[in-house]
Every structure is written in structure tokens, then in C-alpha cells.
Amino acid sequence: MNHDKVAELVNHAWSVADLLRGDYKQADYGKVILPFTVLRRLECVLAPTRDKVLTEVERLSGRDIDMDRFLRKAAGHSFYNISTYTLKAISGDSGQVAKHLLAYIGAFSPNAQEVMEKYEFAQQIKKLDAANLLYKVVGRFADLDLRPVERDDDGDVVTDERGAPVVVVSNHDMGYAFEDLIRRFAEQSNETAGEHFTPREVIELMVNLLLAPDDDALVVPGVSRTVLDPACGTGGMLTAAEEHIRDRNPDATVHVFGQELNPESWAICRSDLMIKGQNPENIKFGNSFSDDGHRSATFDYMLANPPFGVEWKKVKDEVEREHDQLGESGRFGAGLPRINDGSLLFLQHMISKMKDVEKGGSRIAIVFNGSPLFTGAAESGESKIRQWILESDWLEAVVALPDQLFYNTGISTYFWILTNRKDEDHKGKVVLLDARDYWAKMRKSLGDKRKYLTKDHIGELTRLYGEALQVAADSEHPLHGKVKVFQNQDFGYHRITVERPLKLRFEVTDATLAAVRDSKALGRQVDADLLVEVLKPLLGQRWDKKLTAFASVREAMASSGVLWPSTQPFLVALRDAIGVRDPEGEVQMKKGDPEPDPELRDYENVPLDEDVEEYLRREVLPHVPDAWIDHTKTKTGYEIPFTRHFYIYKPPRPLAEIDAELKALEAEIQALLGKVTS
């Protein structure tokens, strides 16, 4: 990268902010500067073939054909412009700048026009024109030299003594400059920055871990890789992944792909690709769930920072339809998370785009908050998704990051790293890397971002991660206090239902009479009020056995001329009304087995590799000997309790120490009060 050239370009573009001050809020400068930077770069890129394009337009005009592919070929790019306007010429006529500029933009190819529409550039032109600023801004950008290579007066490329083209602004430098502008504007608008802007150092670490096992493969001559971000925002992650690969192999071919729902972010990302010479058609607009822009495509690498905790109600019908109709052949066959958090939908979407292992396989990195690690009980949608991922042996690692690392949230975040081509020694294993203590305090907060990762932190964590992936198959000890390696099944458990018998004594009291009167089940069998009157003579009586109690009640009913219903619903309802729970009471039986007491029902999570009956004997029966497991209710669940695995017990401070501290504070307060009153 030519740092001086990048700084020069950024400062020139940023100088336009001086013109906008007063008429625009600082957070809105990007709405003008970014699209004008794109417009000027496209103009400079297209300048050498402008005449050729115009000649082609003249040749094809009047024919009933689609000229688009012919004009792209003439332009030598995936976009073109069919007007004779230039920004320099437009700025020379101050009274007609808006009219000519709109006509100039309307002469671009549809894909370039779409970008300008998503920037809402026409509205900005009108606003600038009304403020009498438009001709000044156009003039400022008309003077910005963004030519890819230098050309002489005849239009020929100027070469150096080695015959290589003399580069004015390379695609690489243009990309760096544009990214720097994006970052500046994102930082100016803290309330929205986190929606489509991930801190650069976080992306750098994420990309390092994503590509960690592939360093050797990436330096092979002629290597080609594809990268997808299905929630690409302004494209920062795609840029970082491309840079990482090219840093290791400048001759590597990297094709980036993305999809974005926010119109302005989509426009920024797509124009970034146009500026760099990448194919802008690879960046799709729309919702990845309901309108997959890369349907049936697969990729070498995928990475994303989807919105945290955002509901997917708007696409509920489409997602549920795919889940129900396509099942495992669709993207969401493993399960559906709760409606208020679509994070695990993004991950399933990405997994569906992994290449077959025979074709090289894929690697995935995604940023989550803590919820996808453990939310959802056994056999819930979230648990089933985790089970599917772990049983498929795709989860390579989870990395816990410091809190206060992102612009729009201070909560803790995690990287999930997945792959379908684990090394032999790492198969069946998951690495947990605790990076929560690796941070430095920012001098000035940006929104909720108060911490950042230094280069040393990134280097150390990358090294630790690489070492963890090399752990031997029989290792039982962590490589580092911050790294632990687990078997896939360690995160699975059986959710068992522990039952205890229903034990009752039977009595007629004011409370049980009220229960008889209020029992809807009894009321359907007999007149409840009449039954209460029948039972009043038994008030105060108590029985240990159900049969004895029923015999007394039946006799009382017969004496009053009330028919005893012999139906099962009546018997159950009567028992429930006059029965009182008692640890020493009679065990109630149902079809020859003890009837479970719902109020004493308990649940236990038992590790998958442990026998549940043995667990019952060891952990439950010593305390409640009459308990048993209802195996018909056993469920399988998966969760990743990250913090539990790294929890370090800290004993409470001694009471004497706390007492001494309180007395010292009390004395200090008394001394201060004395100064005030004296």
C-alpha cells in the first residue's frame, strides 16, 4: 500500500467537509462524500474507453437489441457511461450543475445507477443545489485525480523504465482510501455504526482465525479463493479477508461475495468493489433468509457479523415454509430458533453454502453474543441446531471476546469458527479460547466501544489458536490457561425427569370442603354444593388410606340419599379434593405403578457419556430414596456453557477484613462531618 497516496486521497475527499459544515450534520457528511468519491473514480476508470463506448452506442442505436453486454465489452468493465459529460465540464456551468449532473448519472449502466439510487444521491444533489454548494462540491471532486494508470496526450499508458504501467491510484490504494472514509463516517454516527460496521481490529483477529490453518495452501502459485459475507454491511470483512490472502500471496485470485439489507450499506459495499475492480454484481441486495442472492452457490470462506438479537418475524412465513417443506434439503432443516433472535438462522444459511469436502471444503467465522451458546432447553430449536452442528463435527472453536468491543453494544461477544475439513488430530474436538482479558482501554469512547485489541493481542491470540488446533488426540491438559479442548459430546446432555410418588392423607376440613365446592371435575359428576352438605358431618375426620376415606364418604352419601358415581373421573376428583400431600402419607398408585407427584417433579442434566441410572443412584437416591426416572420424558440437549468452563472460584473476603474496612470508612465519614460542623 502507498500510504502517502492513500492519505492524500482521503484528505482531499475529507476537505469537502469544510464546504458542508453548517448545511449538513457531521454524521451526514458521508452521504455526499462517499457517492461523489465513487462517481469520480468511475469516471477516471472509464475515461480511456469513453470514445469507444460512444462509438458503440452510435453503431447500435436503432437496433432492437440489448446493448448492455456490448457496451460493457467496449468499456472493458462491468459498468459504463454513455454521455459526453465529465465532472470538470459540469462544474464549469454553475447555473446548470444539478441538471447536467443528474443527466450524467442517468447515463451510467443500470448497475452503477442502482448504487447511486441506494445512496439517495438525487436527493443530495437537490439539497446541495438549494444550499448553493453543488457546483463547489462538483468542482472539488473534478480536481481529484483517481486515474488507475497514467496516460499521455494520445491516451496511451505511460510506462516506467521496466515497461510497467505507471500507477496513479491502484485499485488496492483506492480500496484503502474508500475504507478509511467509510470508517470515519461510521465513527461520526455512533448510534448506527454497529449495525453495519465492525471494528477493524476485531475483523483482523476474526480473519486470522478463519484462515489460520490455510497459510501454507494460500501461498501456492495460482491459488484462487471465494469469500462470502451474507450480512456484509459496508464490506469491511470482505476487504480484510481479501487483504489477508493477498498479503500472503499477491498473485492470488480472490473473489468476494456478499448480501446486505440496508440500502446505504449495500451501496457502499458494491461501490467499493467497483472501485477496486472486483465484480459489483457479487454483492446482492435483500434479505438473505427470504431472498437468497447466492442460491446454490458454495464458497471457500464465509464470515459474518449479523445483528444481535434481531427478530425474524418479517420473514417468518418464508423461513417456516422452507423448514417444513424442504427439511434437511433446505437451509433450516435442523431447527428454528425463537422468533426474537435470528442469529442461528444466519449460521445455518452459511453452513448450507459449504463446499463438499471432496471439492476442498469450507471454513466459517461468525460473531455472536452469548445467547446462541446456551439459549433454549433440550430439544428446542436452538438446542437442535447446536446438536446438528456438533454431531456433524463442524464446530472447530468458540472464542470469547472482551465486552465493550463494539460500537453499539457493550455486551460480551464470541467468535464461532466452523469447518467441514478438520485436521485428523482435531476431529471430534472443539477448542474454547478465552480472550476476555486481552484488551486495552480506548482514550476516547466511540458509542459503547471502550476497549480495543492491540496488534500484540491479535498476534498472541492467533498464536494460541494455532497451537490449540495442533493438540494431540490424547491430550488431557490445556495448552494454556486461556485454552481448553473438549470432545464434541462433552456439550451434550440428557435432560432427565426425576419423579417422586404422590403421597396423600385424607381429611375433611374447611379447606378440603372449599376444594370440593370449587372442583369443576366433581361438579360435572355430582352437585358440588350438595356434596359439601353431605360431608359436613365428617368435618374433622382424617384417614391414612384412600379406601377407608372413600368408604366413609360413600356411607355419608348413602345416608343422605345421594348416589355414589362409580366413574373414574369422580374418584380422581374426590381424591384430589380431600387428599392432602403428606411425606408420610399413602403412595397413590396408577395402573400398578406409583403415581408421580407433579409438585415434586425435578429435572437434571446428565452428561451424554454418563449412565442416567448410575447418576440417579449417586446424586439423587441418597437424598430421596423413592425417586425414579421417567425415561419416556428424557430429552437430548446441547449447550456450550463457556463461562462455566473458565470459572475460577474466589472465596469471599474474611468478615474481619470487611468489618475493619467498614469501621475505617465510618471513622473517615465522622472526620469529614466534623470538619463541616466546625
N, C-alpha and C positions, 0 to 999 in steps of 0.2 A: 504494500500500500504506500502511495505517495502522500505522506502526512501533510506536507505543505499544501499540496493541491487540494486535498480534502478540506483543510481548514480555510483555504481561500474561497472555495465554493460555498461552504456553509456560511462564512461571514458575509459574503456578497448577498446571498439569499436572505440571511437574517437581517441585513441592513434595511430591507424593505419594512421591517417592523417600525423603524423610525417614522416612515410615512403613515403607517396605520394607527399609530398611537393617538388616542383621543376619539377616533371614529370606530375603533374596534377594541373589544376587551382583549387583554393579553392572551387569555385562553383560546381566543378565536383567530389568532394570527395564522395558525396553520391552515385555516380554511381558504386563505388567499395564497400563502407562500408555497404550500405543497403542490396544488394543481398548477400554478404558474411555473414551478420548477420542472414538473413533468412536461408541461407544454413546450417549454424552451428546449429541453433535452430531446423530445421527439422531433422538434423542428430541426435541430442540429444533426440528428441522426439521419433524417430523411433528405437533407439538403442536397447531397451528391446525386440522388436519383430523382429529384423533383421533375426535371425536364422530361426524363424518360417516362415517368408516370403520366404527365400531362399529354405526352405524345400518344400513349396507350389509350388514354381517355378519348382523345380525338379520333383515334382509329376505330374504337369500338362503339362510339356513340351512335345511336340509331338502330343498333342491332338488338334483337330480343334475346339477350344472354345475360347471365350473371357475371359482371365484370370483376367481382371481388377477388377471385383467385388469380386473374390476370394482372390486376393492379398490385397485389401482394408480391407477385413474382417480379414485376417491374421495379417495385420499391426495394426488393431484396430483404424485406422484413415482414413480420406478421401484421403490420399496420401500414397505413399510407395516408396521404392528404392530396386532394385533387384541386386545391385552389392555388392561386399565384400569390396569395398574401404571405407576409412574414411579419413577425412582431416589430421589426425595425420599421417597415413600411407603414404598419398600422399606427405606431406611435407618432409618426410624422404628421398625421392629420388629427389634431386634438379634438376637433368637433365631431368626428365620426368614429372615434375609437370603439365605442360599445357596439355599434352596428357592424363594423368590419371584423371585430374580434369574434362576435357571435357567428358571423358567416364563416370565418376561418375555422372555428371549432366544428361547425356543421359540415365542413368539407373533409373531416377525418373519416377513416374507416369506422364501421359500426362498433367494433370492439374498443377503439380509443374513445369514441363518443360516449359509450356506455360508462367508461371510467369517469369522464368529466360530469356526466349526469349524476353519478353517485356522489361526487364531490359537491353537488348542487352549485356548480360553477357559474351557471347563468345568473343565479340569484346574487352571487358575489360580484359579478360584473355590474349588475344594476346598482348594487349598493355602493360600489366604488365610484361608479359614474355619477351617482347622485351626490356623493361627497367630493366630487371634482378631483378624485385621486387616480382614476383609472389610467389616464394617459401617462401619469408619473410612474405608476407601478409597471405598466407595459414597457415603458422606456428603460426602467431599471433592469428588467429581465432580458430585454433585447440586447443589452450590452454584456450579458453573461455568456462567456464562451464555453459551451458544453459540447464542442465537437469531439467525436470519438478519436479521430486522427487528423493530422494537419494536411491541408491540401494547398496546391499552388493556384495561380490565377486561372489555369486551364482546367482546374478541378481534379488534377492528378494527385495521388497520395505522395506526400513528401517522405522520403526515406533517409535513414542515417547512413553512416559510412559502412555499416554492415548490410545495408539493404533492407533493414526492418522499418516498418512504418513508424513515423514519429507520432507518438500518442499525445493527445492534448488532455483528454479526460477519459480514462479507461472505464469500461463497464464496472470493474471492481471498485475503483475510486468513486464513481458516481453512486454506486450502491452504498458505500460507506457514508458519503455525504448525505444522501437521502435518509439513511437510517438515523444519522445524528440529528437531522431536523425532526424526524418523527419522535425521537426520544425527547428532544427539547419541548416539543409541543405537548407530548403526553405528560411531562412533568409540570407543565403550566396548568394542567387541568386534573388535579388530583382526584376529584370525585369520580371521574370516568376512566382514569388511566388504567386501573386494574382490570377493566373489562376487556381490553384488547392489547395490553402492554405488560409484558413480563420483564422484571429487572434483568438487565444484561448479564450480570454475574450468575444469576440463577440459571439462565439459559445455558451459559457456558459450562457450568457443572453438569447440568442435565445432558447436554450433548456429549460431554466427556464420558459419562457413564453409559450412555446409549451406545457409543462407538468403541468403548474400551476394549472388548475382545477382538476387534477387527483391524487394529492398527497395521498389522502385517499385510492383511488382504488389501487394504486401501492403497498401498504403495505399489501394487502390481501395475506395470505399464498397461495402458488401455482400459483400466478399470472404469466401470460405469455403474452408477447407483441412482435409485429413485427415492425420494423423500416425500412423505405426506404429513400435513397437519390439518386435521378435519375441523379445527376451530382456530384458524390461523391468525385471526386478528390482523395486525399490520404486517405480519410475516417475519417477525424477529427470529422465531425459532428456525424457520426455513433458512434464513440468511446465515444463522450461526452454524447450522448443520453443514451447509454448503461450504462455508469458510473452513470449518474443521477438516473436511475431506480434502479441500484444495490446499490447505496448509501442509498436509502430508504428501499430497501428490498434485502439483499444479496442472498436470496433464489429464487429471481425472475428469470424466464427464458426469455432471450431477444435474439431474432433472428434478425440480421441485414442484409439488402439487399441494393444493390447499382448498379449503372451503370456508366461507365466512358469511354470517348472517347480518352483521352490522354493515350498512351500505358504505359509510365513510371508511371504515377499516378495510373493507373489501377493495375499495378504490385505491387506497394507499398501497395495499399489498400487490394488487395487479399492476399498478403503475411502477412499483419498484421492480417487478420482473421485466416490464417493458424497457425501463431504464437500463437494466443490466444485460439486456439481450436475451433473456430467458423467454419462454413461450407464455404470454399472459393468459392464454386460454386454459392453462393448467389450474388457474385459480377460479373456482366456481362460486357463484353467489347462491345463497339459500340455506335452508335448514338441513343439516347432514342426516337427520333422522327421517324426515318426511320426503326429502328430495335429494337423495344421494347423488352428488355430482360426479362421483367416480365409481359408479356401479360396475361391479365385476372386475375392477382393476385391483392389482396387488402391488405391494411396494417393498423395497428392501428395508427401509427405516420409516418409522412413524413416531411422531411426538406431538404432544398437545398440552395445553393448559386450559381445559374447559372451565366455564363459570362454576363456582362452588355453590352447591345447594340451590340450583335454579330448577324450578318445576318444569315438567314437560307436558303440562295439561294441553297446550295448544296443538301438540302433535299426538295426543293420546290415542285417537282413533286409528291413525296410520300405524303407530308402533304396535298397538294391541292386535291390529289386523295381521301384521306381518308375523307377530309372535304366535297367534292362533293358527293361521293358515299355512305358514311355511315351516314353523317349528325349527328344528335343528338345521334345516337347509337355509334358513334365513339368518339375519343378524342377531335376533333377540331370543333365540330358542332356549337359552339356558335359564332365563327368568327375567322378570321385570322388577326394577326397584320401586320404592314408593314414589308417588306422583310428585313429591316436592323436591326430589333430587335426581337429576338425570346423569350424574357422573358415571355410573357404571354402564349406562347406555352408550356413552362415548367409547368406553373401553371395549365393549362388545362390538361396536361398529368398527373399531380399529383391528380387533382380532380377526374379524371377517375378511380383512384385506391382507392378511399374512400370506406370503408366498409358501407354496409347498416346500417341504424340506428338500425334496429332490431338485428343486429349482433354486436352492440357495437359502430358503427360509427368510425370516424377518426378525427385526428387533423393534420393540415398542418402549417408549418412555412417556409417562403421563403424570401430571401434577394433580393431587387430590388433597382435600382436607382429611381429617381423621375419620369422618363418617363411613366411607366405603370399607374401612378396615373391620368394623365390628357391628355396624347398624343392621338390625334385622335378626329375629330369632331363628332357631333351627328350621330349615325348610321354607323360610321366607324367600322372596325374590332375591334379595341381596345375598343371603347365605347360599342359595343355589348357584348364583353367578360365581361366588368365591370358590365353591366346591368344584364347579366345572373348570375353572382356571387352574386350581391346584391339582386336581386329578388328571388334568391334561398335561401337567408338568410344564406349564408356560411361565409361571411366576419365577423370575430369577432373583429379584431383590425388592425390598422396600427400604427407602432411605428417609429418615425423619429429619426435617429441616428446622432451623430456628424459627420462632414466631417473629412477628413484626418484620417480615422479609418482603411482603408485597405491598403495593400502593393502596389497595382498597380493603385490606383486611389484616388484622393483627393476629389471627389465629395460627396455630401450628399447621404446617403443610408437609406433604410426603411425596416423594417420587416412587412410582411403581415402575419397575423395569421388567419387561416380559420378552420372551423369545421362544420360538419353536425349534431352536437348534442349539440347545445347551451342550457344553462340552461333556464328555463322558463322565469325568470326575464330579461334575456338578449336577448330574441328572438326579431327580428326586429330592433336590435340596433348594432351600430359599435362604438368601442372605438378608439379615437385618442389620442395617448400618445406622447408628445413632449419631447424627451430625448436629444435634440441637445445641451443642456448646461451641460450635465453630461459627463465630460471628464477631463483627466489630461494630461499634456504635457509630451511627452517622452523625456528622457535625450538625446537620440540619435535617429534620424530618421531612419526608415527602408523603403527605397523606398519612396513612398508617405505617409507612415504611420507616422504621427507626434503626434497622440493622442491615448490614450488608456482608457479603462474603469477600474476603480479600483473595488476591492471587495465591497466597500461601495456603489459605484454607482450601481453595479449589484443588491445588496441587496435592495436598495431603489427603483429601477425601478421595481423589481419583486414584491415588496410590493404594490407599486402604481397600478400595473397591476391587482393584485389580488383584490384590493379594487374596482377598476373600474368595474370588472366583477360582483360585488355584488350590483351595483347601483340599486336603486328601480325603478319600472316601471314608476312612475310619477315624477321622479327627473327632475328638470329643471336647476339645478345649478351644475357646475363642482365640482368634489370632491377635486380637486387640480388645481392650475393654469396651470399645465402641462397636465392635463387630461380633455378631453371633450367627451361627449357621444351624438351620433346623431342617428336619425332614418334612416333606410336604404334609404327611399325615399328622404331624405334631399340631397342626392348626385345625384338625377335625375333632369332633366330639359327638358322643351320643347324648342326646337330651332325654334323660330317663324320667319317668313319672313314678315317684315313690308314694305308695298308698299305705294308709293305716286303716284298721277296721272301724266302722261306725259302732260306737258303744253307747247304749242308752239305758236309762232307768225310766220308769213311767209313773206319772203322778197327775192328780187333778188339783190344780192351784188356780188362782186368779189369772196368772199368766197363761197357763195352758187352756183355760176356758176362753180367754181372749183369742188364742190361736185357733181354737175350734170355730169360734164365731167368724173369724177373718179368712178361714180356709176356703178358697174358691173350689178346690178339688172336692172337699167334703160337701159343699153347698150343691154340687151337681148330683150328689148321691142321696142326701137327706136334707131335711130342713135344719139348717145350722143353728138357728135360734132355738128350735125345739130341742135339739140335741144338747145345747148348753143347759137348758132347764132340766133335762133328764140327768145330766152329770152333776148338778149342784149338790145333790145329797152325798156324793162321793168326795166332796171338797176336803182336802187334807190327806186323802189316802195316797199311798205310794206302793209301787210294786217293782220287784227286781227283774221279773220275767214278763216278756210281752204277752205270752199266752195267758198268764194269770191276770194281767191287766185287761186283756180283751174279754176274758170270761166275766169279770166284774162289770165291765161296761155293757156287755151283751145282756147280762142279767138285769141291770138297771133299765135298759131299753125295753126288755120284755115286760118288766113290771109296770112300765108306763104305756104299754101297748104300741111301742114304736118298733117297726120292722127292722131287723138287722140285715143290711145288704151284705151278701156274701161275695161281692165283687172285689177283685184285686185293687182297683183304684180306691175303693173305700177303705180297705185295710191299710194301704200305704198312707193314705191321707190321715187316717186316725192315728197311726203310729207317729207320723211326723208332727201331729198336733199335740199329743200328750206325752211324747217321748222327749227326754231331756238328756243332753250329752253328759256323760259321766265316765271318767277314766276307769272306774271300777265297774261300769255297767255291763249289760249283756251284749255280746257281739251279735250284730244283726247279720243274718245270712241271706244270700240271694242265689238261688239255683245251686245250693250245696256249698257255696264259697262265701267267705266273709265279704260283706258289702263295704266298699270303701267310703270313707268319710270325706266329702269334698273340702270341708274346712281344715282337715289335717293333711291334705294333699300337698306334696312338695316336689320340687324339680331339682335335678342335679345334672351338671355337665361332666361327663366321664370321657377321658381321652380315648380316641379310637382304638389305640393299641392295648387297652385295658379291658379285662372281662368285667362286665357290669355286675354280675352276681358276686364276684370277688370284691368289687368296690362296695357293694351293699353290705357284705359281711364285715368289711374292715371299717367303713366310715359311718354306716347308718345303724346297723343292728345293735352295736354296743350301747347306743343311746335309746333306740326304740325297737325292742326285740320283735314286735309284732308287725313290722313293716314288710312290704314286698314290692316288687317292680311289676307294673302293668306293661308287659312287653308290647302289647298292641298299640301303645301310645308312644313308643320310642321313636325319636326323630334323629336324623343326622344333620349336623350343622357344621359350618366352618366360619372361623373368625381369626383375625390376626391381632391379638392383644399386645401391640408393640410396647406400650409403656410398661405393662406388667413384666415383660421380659428384661427390661432395663431398670426396673425399680430397685432402689437401694434404700434399705431401712435406715432411718435416722432416729435414734432414741430421743425421747423428749428430754428437755433440759431438766436438771435436778430442781426440785422445789425450793431448796435452799438458795440456789443461784437466782431463781426468779424472784423470791422473796427479798433478797438483798437488793436486786435491781429496782424493785418497787419502792423499797424504803429510801434508796438513793434519789429516785425521781421525786418522791414525796418531800424529801428534805430540800431538793432543788426548787420545787414549787413554793414551799414555805419561805425560802430565802428571797425568791422573786416577789412574793406578796409583801414581804417585809419592806423591800425597797419601795414598792408602790405606796404603801400606807405611811411610810416615814416622811 
